[in-house]
């Protein structure tokens, strides 16, 4: 399973990648903003899940989610948003845009594991 982690913080990308590795997901690509993520997705059509931050330069996470959901080949791609935006309004906005699950920073590795399992079934 190939995952794409998108966050402008290299520290946060590392934390997420390390957590994913501990639960058995070692095939992880990373991008520091939505635009880079979109290019990576075009070059790697076999991405199985997108984990993205909301607040980033170039193209934010919400814009990325809308772009991904606007392309029919990604209709079934699970998307988890990991962000500091924890308000009810933001969660609803992200879910309406097509996010499958939502994690508010800071989070524990257990929370990420549970959200992944929830999305993957």
N, C-alpha and C positions, 0 to 999 in steps of 0.2 A: 504494500500500500504506500503510495507516494503522497506526501502532504506538503503544502506550501504555507509557510509562516510569514506573515507580513506585519512588520512593525518598524517604525523609524528608530526605535531604541535597540541598539545591538545587544545590550544587556538583557532586555526582555525577550528578544529572539533566542538568545542563548538559554535563558531560563526555560522557555517553552520547549526548545529542542531537547534540552537535557531531560525534562520531564517526559517528553514523548519517547525518548530513547529508553528510559527506565521502564516504560510500560510496553516496550517492544516495537515502537515505531522508529526505525533508524533511517528510512529513506525520506529525508526532509530537505526541501529546498527553502530558501529564504529570500525575501525582498524587503527593502527599506521603505517602500511606498507603493501605492496602488498602481502607478504607471509601470514601475519595474515588474510588479506582480503580473500585470496583464501581459507584458512581453514574455515573461517566463511561462505563463499559461499557454500562450500561442506556440512557443517552442517545445512545450511538454504537454501534449494532449492527454497524457495518461495520469494527470494529477487526480487523486481520489478525494481530497478534502482541502478546503481553504480555511485557515485560521488567520483572522485579520484584526488589527487594531482599527480604531475609528479615526483618531486625530493624527494625520500624517501630512507631510508636504506633497507637492506634485499632484497626487490624486488621493483623497482620503478614503477610508475604509467603506463608508456608505456609498460613495461614488463607485468604488470598485465593485461592491455587491450589486449595485444597479446595473453596471456594465456586464458583469458576469450573468446575471439573471436575464439580461436582454438578449443573450446569445443562447439559442435553443439547445445547443450541444451541451450546455452546462445546467440544464433543467434539474438534473438529479444530483448535482454536486453538493455535498454537505458543506455548509459554511457556518463557522463559529466565530462570533465577534468577541474579542477580548479587549476591554477598554475601561477607562476611568469614568466613562459616561454612564452613571448608574441610575439616572432618573427614570421614572416610569415612562415619561414622554419619549425619551431616547430609546428605551427598550422597545416600545411599540413601533417607533419609526424604523428601527433596524429590522424587526420582525416583518413589518409590512414590505420592506425592501427585499426580503427574501432570505434573511438569516435564519438558520435552523435552530441555533441556540446562542446563548449570550452569557458571558462571564465578565464580572466586574473586578477590576484590579483594585487592590492586590488579591490574589487567589492562592489556594494551596494546590499542590500537585494532585491531591485527591479530587478536588473540584474539577480540574481539567480532565482527569481520568473518567469521572462520572459523566461529564458533558459529552466526551468523545463516545463513550459506550451508549449514551442516550441517543446520539445522532446516528451512530452506526447500527443500532438495533441489537 
